[in-house]
Amino acid sequence: MQIAKVRGTVVSTQKDPSLRGVKLLMLQLVDEEGNTLPQYEVAADTVGAGVDEWVLVSCGSAARQILGNEQRPLDAAVVAIIDTIHVQDRLIYSKKDQYR
């Protein structure tokens, strides 16, 4: 899994029928210090994440392990919304502090 920040949504009127009703998010990957990286990923949203939230994204075949995604052509899926991240007794991210 990777940490990412939700930057926006992706809308597509023409897509594989198995993707109908699936919300797609534009994610920007985040490093271990909490800095955004230049890499982006489009992922299916399975948890109801919103713009500016930090999330965990599962990539590759693991994205199809989520119930309901087994037959979808997915390479990435948001599997959690992050509340806090601590690294070596340092707070890297807090959802609560994000909105102050």
C-alpha positions in Angstrom: 0.0 0.0 0.0 1.0 3.6 -0.5 0.0 6.9 1.1 -1.6 9.5 -1.2 -3.5 12.7 -1.1 -6.7 13.0 -2.9 -6.3 15.8 -5.5 -9.6 15.5 -7.4 -12.0 13.3 -9.2 -11.9 11.7 -12.7 -15.2 11.6 -14.6 -15.7 9.3 -17.7 -18.9 8.9 -19.5 -17.6 6.1 -21.7 -15.9 3.3 -19.8 -15.9 -0.5 -19.3 -19.4 -1.5 -18.1 -17.9 -3.0 -14.9 -16.8 0.5 -13.9 -20.3 2.0 -14.0 -21.0 3.6 -10.6 -17.4 3.5 -9.5 -16.0 6.8 -8.2 -12.5 7.5 -9.6 -10.1 9.7 -7.7 -6.9 11.5 -8.8 -4.3 10.8 -6.1 -0.9 12.3 -5.6 1.6 10.0 -3.8 3.2 11.1 -0.5 6.6 10.2 0.9 7.6 9.1 4.5 8.1 12.7 5.5 4.7 13.8 4.4 5.9 15.6 1.2 3.9 15.2 -2.0 5.7 13.4 -4.8 5.4 14.2 -8.5 3.7 10.8 -9.1 0.0 10.6 -9.6 -2.4 7.6 -9.6 -6.1 7.2 -10.6 -7.8 4.8 -8.2 -11.3 3.5 -7.5 -12.7 4.8 -4.3 -14.1 2.1 -2.0 -14.3 4.1 1.2 -15.9 7.5 0.3 -12.8 9.7 0.4 -12.9 13.3 -0.5 -10.6 16.0 -2.0 -7.6 16.8 0.3 -8.0 13.7 2.4 -5.0 11.4 2.9 -5.6 7.8 2.0 -4.1 4.4 1.7 -4.1 3.1 -1.8 -3.7 -0.6 -2.8 -2.1 -1.1 -6.2 -1.7 -4.0 -8.6 -3.6 -7.3 -8.2 -4.3 -6.4 -4.6 -6.8 -3.7 -5.8 -8.9 -6.5 -7.2 -9.0 -8.4 -3.9 -11.6 -6.0 -2.5 -15.1 -7.4 -2.5 -16.9 -6.4 -5.6 -13.7 -5.5 -7.6 -12.7 -9.0 -8.6 -13.9 -8.7 -12.2 -13.1 -4.9 -12.7 -10.0 -3.8 -14.7 -8.5 -1.9 -11.7 -4.9 -1.3 -10.9 -5.5 0.9 -7.8 -8.1 1.2 -5.1 -8.4 3.5 -2.1 -8.9 1.2 0.9 -8.7 3.6 3.9 -8.9 7.2 4.9 -6.0 8.1 7.2 -6.6 9.8 10.5 -2.9 10.1 11.7 0.6 9.1 10.7 3.4 8.8 13.2 7.0 8.1 12.2 9.7 7.7 14.9 7.6 9.5 17.6 6.9 12.4 15.1 3.4 13.3 13.9 3.6 13.4 10.1 -0.1 13.9 9.5 -3.3 14.5 11.4 -6.6 14.7 9.8 -7.8 16.7 12.7 -5.1 19.4 12.2 -5.7 19.5 8.5 -8.8 21.6 8.9 -7.5 24.1 11.4 
